[in-house]
Amino acid sequence: MVKVNKMCTKPKTIYFGHTFQFWKVRQHCDTKTVVDVEEMKKETDIVNCDKIHLQKAIVNRAEEKVRKEEYELNRELDAKRSTEECRYCKEKNSIIQKYEEEIEMEKERECLRALEREKIACGMKCTKLDEIKLREMQKMQIEERKIIEQNNADVDQLWHQVLLNDVKIKEENERRIAERRKREMIERRMAYDEQIASASRKNRETLQTEREIENRRLEKLKKKMEQDYYEAIKRKKEQQLINKQNYIEGHEMKLIKLTNKVQQEKEMDVNTIMIAMEELRKERQKELNKIQSLKMEKQIFIENYNRERKMAEEMQKESEKITKEWKEQGEKEMEEINRQIERNKQITKLNAAQEYKKYIEERSREMEVKRQERKQIMERVKRTAYNELRKNLDDANDEMRRQIEYRNMLTNQIRENEKNLELELHEIERKQRPFTKKPIMFKEAMRDMATHSAVSENPVHPFERTMQKNRTINSSVALPFINKFRF
């Protein structure tokens, strides 16, 4: 019930960083000014969106609780299964331990029987009655062995049946527990669904009441806005009439001012036209005077040009004559300079050829010396490399010889170990052989008894030699080998 009350309490709706109460107070303050209907619609949409998000959050919390419970249930089931498996392993180990104890007891029985057979095999006096008793004892031992095997098989079958019954009972219990937990989980889910439904129903009721209060407040705001709107329209119409009257008066005043201004501009234009005509006449007279002066300057310029052209032709002829003389003199000087340059070039070529020849001879001597040095170095390098190679080959041969000797030693040791193992195996097999006779049929025993007297007196043991040999090897008597997995 505590959880239900906690879930039913309405959480604070927060959007745009503030609670819904903050926005209510702010809206109440904003009613003093002009209210925008579009903004109010947006706010209602935001409230509806917050309501949807709140419902989703409640559903997500319930689903998360259900998932946690399922996870805890699965974990408990896994833990119980692991403990049950460990119990089964303990039972299995106890069964194996019982089997081993029975095998040890069977070994003891076989040892006692072997000792009895050994006593019988010794050269003691025996009669026909003893042989009959021995056969009866052997039959009883065979029957006893069959009974023991049958009992062991029955015990195994019983244990198998017990284990199967335990497994069936455990599976049935697990199934019942799983069904019970499933029913409990369904009941919890139904309880969660009822809690969620009640929370959503209360949330819807609270939202409905808030919406009705908000609608009433909006109706009041709407009426107030309509009244303000009508008053504003009335004031606007009055202001429009006043503005129209003022506009008409101002327009008449502007027309009067424009007519006066146009008259003044006309008078000013007439005066400016007269002044401009007088200035044009003066300019035209100035242009005519300028044209007369230009004609006179042109005539003077033509005369001066003809005079200067004649003087230039005369000067051109004199300059050509002077340049021709200078050219002939310069050619003579250049020929003399070229001859001097050719002589200097030949002298420098001869000097350079002699110096290059000396350089080549010195260079060839240096190259020969370096070649001899390189040859000596290569000789030393080859000699050292040959010595190193010879040394490495000797070391490798020594190492190979040591490895071959070690391998031969290992092969000899392995052969000796194999021989020793074979000898030990033969010795073990020989020790494990029984000292009694092999089992024979009743017919063969009767045939052997017919050939001998009724009372046999044998002072010498039939296996005296083998027993003497075994005493020399090992003084202890070897027990017969019993296969552990036969039972």
Secondary structure by P-SEA (a helix, b strand, c coil): caaaaaaacccccccccccaaaaaaaaaaaccccccaaaaaaaaaaaaaaaaaaaaaaaaaaaaaaaaaaaaaaaaaaaaaaaaaaaaaaaaaaaaaaaaaaaaaaaaaaaaaaaaaaaaaccccccaaaaaaaaaaaaaaaaaaaaaaaaaaaaaaaaaaaaaaaaaaaaaaaaaaaaaaaaaaaaaaaaaaaaaaaaaaaaaaaaaaaaaaaaaaaaaaaaaaaaaaaaaaaaaaaaaaaaaaaaaaaaaaaaaaaaaaaaaaaaaaaaaaaaaaaaaaaaaaaaaaaaaaaaaaaaaaaaaaaaaaaaaaaaaaaaaaaaaaaaaaaaaaaaaaaaaaaaaaaaaaaaaaaaaaaaaaaaaaaaaaaaaaaaaaaaaaaaaaaaaaaaaaaaaaaaaaaaaaaaaaaaaaaaaaaaaaaaaaaaaaaaacccccccccaaaaaaaaaacccbbbbccccaaaaaaaaaaacccccccccccccc
